[in-house]
Amino acid sequence: MGGIRPTVHTRPRDDAVRANSAFTELAQQIRGLGLLRRRYGYYWTKLIAAPLAVAVCLIAFVWIGDTWWQLFTAAVLAIVFTQIAFLGHDAAHRQIFVSGRWNDWISLVLGDLLVGMSYGWWQHKHTRHHANPNKLGSDPDIELPVIAVTAETAARRHSPPVAWLRAHQGLLFFPILLFEGLSLHASSVRRVVAKGRLERRWAEIVFLSIRMIGYLVLVFIVLSPGIAFVFLAVQLGLFGFYMGIAFAPNHKGMPVVPRDMTLDFLRRQVLMSRNIRGSRFLDVAMGGLNYQVEHHLFPSMPRPQLRKAAPVVAAYCDEHDVRYTQVGLFASYAIVVRYINRVGLGERDVFTCPLIEQRSLAGNSGG
């Protein structure tokens, strides 16, 4: 929807009150069902398993030695690191403990020390995303350095290589994800050494240094240089790819909100998010991110409760005429690729925000 500036009609005060009370009513239902209660057994099991899984992988890595079979170890490590990143995501959203301090330190250990991602960098970026998903000028997740996901970004002038890339970004989307792991590590390092406020900066520097330097030293001690470089390429590539395919279906291809449009909380979170239907295996594989609507409405809801909350939220949205989007996994990828391909080819108005449609119809009928 890039450069379009729709006329936003001012909502009467009683409409705004009703909109806010709509979420309050839903929140009361969710709380009454006990879906916001902590799941300490579930999370302590994962918190104990995470470092053990890394230790087992590294022991196996040393035991297997200098051989091309280590590429299988690289693939396993990519999966383990991604699953730990999902757990760090839960801690950052205060899903694990009541204490914010406990959640922060768990996020630092899981993210910085085990995975090699800065918690401070991620928290700053992700908090802005949750506040205004898919809103121009507010959501950093729609301002990507390579892929254009809004018509506004695609319309800017670029160098010939970037322009060519944007024109073919639909075809190149999944291959580009192979570089996401390297980008995440690089962004983390830049954040902890850059100027500006960063809580627990030295803890992050120490943890990231141990993780990145120690990991590289171990890899090059155990493996010959050629195998080591391929090992790192496979591990980083698959890690980034896994992270990308878990996060991409959540909002890409959903409506983009204009800069000057204000939505109530329920619609701001539901209309811009997409759920992925599937089995409990998919819940594990995607770290609960397949319940993106429920996660955005209740960020501190423990991950195992999201599956129970989904039918409640879907029924409530249907009752209040709020569009609730849920598709299959591969259908979601097709939507994402088709959408970013259209953006890259320069189409305007790729998606129209449902509220703009409603308000336009209301304005036309009233005139």
C-alpha positions in Angstrom: 0.0 0.0 0.0 3.2 2.1 0.0 2.5 5.7 -1.0 -1.3 5.7 -0.6 -2.6 8.1 2.0 -6.2 7.0 2.7 -8.6 9.3 4.4 -9.0 8.0 7.9 -12.4 8.9 9.4 -12.4 9.8 13.1 -14.2 7.1 15.1 -16.8 8.3 17.6 -15.7 8.1 21.2 -18.2 5.3 21.9 -16.8 3.2 19.1 -13.3 3.5 20.5 -14.6 2.5 24.0 -16.4 -0.5 22.5 -13.2 -1.5 20.6 -11.1 -1.3 23.7 -13.7 -3.2 25.8 -13.7 -5.9 23.1 -10.2 -6.9 23.9 -10.8 -6.6 27.6 -13.7 -9.1 27.3 -11.5 -11.5 25.4 -8.7 -11.2 27.9 -11.1 -12.0 30.7 -12.2 -15.2 28.9 -8.6 -16.2 28.4 -7.6 -15.5 32.0 -10.7 -17.3 33.3 -9.7 -20.4 31.4 -6.3 -20.4 33.1 -4.4 -20.0 29.9 -2.0 -17.3 31.3 -0.8 -19.5 34.2 2.9 -20.3 34.2 4.0 -23.8 33.0 7.1 -24.3 35.1 7.4 -28.0 34.5 7.3 -27.6 30.8 9.9 -24.8 30.8 12.3 -26.2 33.4 12.4 -29.4 31.3 13.4 -27.3 28.2 15.9 -25.1 30.2 17.7 -28.2 31.4 17.6 -29.9 28.0 19.0 -26.9 26.1 22.6 -26.9 27.5 22.6 -30.7 27.6 21.7 -30.9 23.9 24.5 -28.4 23.0 27.0 -30.4 25.2 26.0 -33.7 23.6 26.4 -32.2 20.1 29.8 -30.7 20.9 31.0 -34.0 22.5 29.9 -35.9 19.4 31.6 -33.3 17.2 34.9 -33.8 18.9 34.5 -37.6 19.0 33.6 -37.8 15.2 36.7 -35.8 14.3 38.0 -34.5 11.0 35.6 -36.0 8.5 33.0 -34.8 6.0 30.4 -36.7 8.2 30.5 -33.6 10.4 28.1 -31.9 7.9 25.4 -34.0 9.6 26.5 -32.6 12.9 26.3 -29.1 11.4 22.7 -29.7 10.4 21.8 -31.0 13.9 23.4 -28.0 15.5 21.4 -25.7 13.3 18.2 -27.3 14.5 19.3 -27.3 18.2 20.4 -23.6 18.0 17.1 -22.6 16.4 15.1 -24.5 19.1 17.1 -22.7 21.8 16.4 -19.4 20.1 12.7 -20.2 20.3 13.1 -20.8 24.0 14.9 -17.5 24.4 12.1 -15.8 22.6 9.7 -17.2 25.2 11.8 -16.0 28.1 12.1 -12.5 26.5 8.3 -12.3 26.4 8.1 -13.2 30.1 6.5 -16.5 29.4 8.7 -18.6 31.7 9.0 -16.8 35.1 7.1 -14.1 36.9 10.4 -12.2 37.6 11.5 -10.0 34.8 15.1 -10.3 36.0 15.0 -14.1 35.8 13.6 -13.9 32.3 16.2 -11.4 31.2 19.1 -13.5 32.4 17.7 -16.7 30.9 17.4 -14.8 27.6 21.0 -13.7 27.9 22.3 -17.2 28.6 20.2 -18.8 25.9 20.6 -16.1 23.3 24.1 -14.7 23.7 25.9 -17.6 25.3 24.4 -20.6 23.6 23.1 -19.3 20.2 25.3 -16.2 19.6 22.4 -13.7 19.3 22.3 -10.4 21.3 19.3 -10.3 23.6 19.5 -6.5 23.8 19.5 -6.1 20.0 16.6 -8.6 19.5 14.5 -7.1 22.4 14.8 -3.5 21.0 13.8 -4.6 17.5 11.1 -7.1 18.5 9.4 -4.8 21.0 8.8 -2.3 18.3 7.4 -5.0 16.0 4.9 -6.2 18.6 3.7 -2.6 19.3 2.9 -1.9 15.6 3.0 -5.1 13.4 3.2 -4.2 9.7 2.9 -0.5 10.3 5.0 1.7 8.0 7.6 3.7 9.9 7.1 1.7 13.1 7.7 -2.0 12.5 11.4 -2.7 11.8 10.5 -6.2 10.5 9.1 -4.6 7.3 12.3 -2.5 6.7 14.6 -5.3 5.5 18.0 -4.6 3.9 17.6 -6.9 1.0 14.0 -8.0 0.5 11.3 -5.3 -0.1 8.1 -6.2 1.7 6.3 -2.9 1.1 5.5 -0.9 -2.0 7.1 2.2 -0.3 10.4 0.4 0.1 10.3 -1.0 -3.4 9.7 2.4 -4.9 12.9 3.8 -3.6 15.9 4.2 -5.9 18.5 1.5 -5.7 21.8 0.5 -7.3 21.5 -1.8 -10.3 22.4 -5.0 -8.4 19.8 -4.3 -5.7 17.2 -3.3 -8.2 17.8 -6.6 -10.1 17.5 -8.5 -6.8 14.3 -6.7 -5.9 12.8 -7.6 -9.3 13.6 -11.3 -8.7 13.1 -11.4 -5.0 10.2 -13.8 -5.1 12.4 -16.5 -6.7 15.4 -15.7 -4.5 13.5 -15.4 -1.2 14.3 -18.9 0.2 18.0 -18.9 -1.0 18.5 -15.5 0.6 17.4 -17.0 4.0 20.6 -19.1 3.9 22.4 -15.9 4.8 20.1 -14.9 7.7 22.2 -16.8 10.3 25.3 -14.8 9.4 23.2 -11.6 9.4 21.8 -12.3 12.9 25.3 -12.8 14.3 26.7 -9.7 12.6 23.7 -7.5 13.8 24.3 -8.8 17.4 28.0 -7.9 17.4 27.2 -4.4 15.9 24.6 -3.8 18.6 26.8 -4.6 21.6 29.8 -2.5 20.4 27.7 0.4 19.1 27.0 3.6 21.1 23.7 4.0 22.8 22.0 2.5 25.9 22.2 -1.2 26.3 21.5 -2.9 29.6 24.0 -5.5 30.7 26.3 -4.6 27.9 29.3 -6.3 29.4 27.5 -9.5 30.1 26.4 -9.6 26.5 30.0 -8.9 25.3 31.4 -11.6 27.5 28.8 -14.2 26.6 29.0 -13.4 22.8 32.8 -13.5 22.9 32.8 -16.9 24.6 30.2 -18.3 22.2 31.6 -17.0 18.9 35.4 -17.2 19.6 35.2 -20.4 21.5 33.0 -22.0 18.9 35.3 -21.0 16.0 38.4 -22.1 17.9 36.8 -25.5 18.5 35.8 -26.0 14.9 39.2 -25.2 13.5 41.0 -27.3 16.1 38.9 -30.4 15.3 38.5 -29.9 11.6 40.9 -29.2 8.8 40.4 -25.7 7.2 38.5 -26.9 4.2 36.0 -29.0 6.1 35.8 -26.4 8.8 34.6 -23.7 6.4 32.1 -25.9 4.8 30.9 -27.0 8.2 30.3 -23.4 9.3 28.6 -22.6 6.0 26.2 -25.5 6.4 25.5 -24.8 10.1 25.0 -21.0 9.7 23.0 -21.5 6.4 20.6 -24.0 7.9 20.2 -22.1 11.1 19.3 -18.9 9.2 17.0 -20.8 6.8 15.2 -22.5 9.7 14.8 -19.2 11.6 13.6 -17.5 8.4 10.9 -20.1 7.5 9.6 -20.0 11.0 9.2 -16.3 11.2 8.4 -15.4 7.6 4.8 -16.8 7.4 3.7 -14.8 10.5 3.2 -11.3 8.9 4.7 -11.2 5.4 1.8 -10.8 2.9 -0.6 -9.5 5.5 -2.0 -6.0 5.3 0.4 -3.1 5.7 -0.9 -0.2 7.9 -0.3 3.4 6.8 1.8 5.7 8.9 -1.2 7.9 9.9 -3.7 5.2 10.8 -4.5 4.2 14.4 -6.1 0.9 15.2 -7.5 -0.5 18.4 -5.3 -3.2 20.0 -7.5 -6.2 19.0 -7.6 -5.3 15.4 -4.0 -4.1 15.3 -2.7 -7.5 16.4 -5.3 -9.8 14.7 -5.6 -8.3 11.2 -1.8 -8.1 10.6 -1.0 -11.7 11.9 -1.4 -15.1 10.3 -1.7 -18.5 12.0 -0.4 -21.7 10.5 -2.6 -24.7 11.1 -1.1 -28.1 11.8 -0.2 -30.8 14.2 1.6 -30.7 17.6 4.8 -31.6 15.7 4.4 -28.3 13.8 4.0 -26.5 17.1 7.4 -27.9 18.2 9.0 -27.3 14.9 7.9 -23.6 14.7 8.4 -22.9 18.4 4.8 -21.9 18.9 5.2 -19.1 16.3 2.4 -20.8 14.2 0.0 -19.3 16.7 1.0 -15.7 15.8 -2.4 -14.2 16.4 -2.6 -15.5 20.0 1.0 -14.7 20.6 0.5 -11.0 19.6 -2.6 -10.7 21.7 -1.1 -12.3 24.7 2.7 -12.2 24.4 3.3 -13.5 27.9 1.1 -16.6 27.4 3.2 -19.7 27.9 3.8 -21.5 24.6 1.9 -24.8 25.4 -1.2 -22.7 26.1 -1.4 -21.2 22.7 -2.9 -24.2 21.0 -5.7 -24.2 23.6 -6.3 -20.4 23.2 -6.5 -20.5 19.4 -10.1 -21.8 19.1 -11.3 -19.4 21.8 -9.7 -16.4 20.0 -11.0 -17.5 16.6 -14.5 -17.8 17.8 -14.4 -14.5 19.5 -13.0 -12.8 16.4 -15.8 -14.3 14.3 -18.4 -13.1 16.8 -17.0 -9.6 16.6 -16.5 -9.6 12.8 -12.7 -9.3 13.0 -10.9 -11.2 10.2 -8.9 -14.1 11.7 -6.4 -15.6 9.2 -5.3 -19.2 9.4 -3.8 -21.3 6.6 -1.6 -24.3 6.0 2.2 -24.2 6.2 2.9 -24.5 2.4 0.0 -22.3 1.5 1.5 -19.6 3.8 4.9 -19.8 1.9 3.1 -19.5 -1.4 1.3 -16.4 -0.1 4.6 -14.9 1.1 6.5 -15.6 -2.1 3.6 -14.4 -4.3 3.3 -11.2 -2.3 7.0 -10.2 -2.2 7.3 -11.0 -5.9 4.5 -8.6 -6.6 6.1 -6.0 -4.4 9.5 -6.5 -6.1 7.9 -6.0 -9.6 6.6 -2.6 -8.5 2.9 -3.3 -7.9 1.1 -0.7 -5.8 -1.7 -1.5 -3.3 -0.5 -5.1 -3.0 -2.8 -5.5 0.0 -5.4 -3.2 1.3 -5.9 -3.0 5.0 -9.4 -4.4 5.9 -10.2 -1.4 8.1 -9.5 1.0 5.2 -11.9 -1.0 3.0 -14.6 -0.9 5.7 -14.1 2.8 6.3 -14.1 3.6 2.5 -17.4 1.7 2.1 -18.9 3.5 5.1 -17.8 6.8 3.7 -19.3 6.1 0.3 -22.6 4.8 1.7 -22.8 7.9 3.9 -22.1 10.3 1.1 
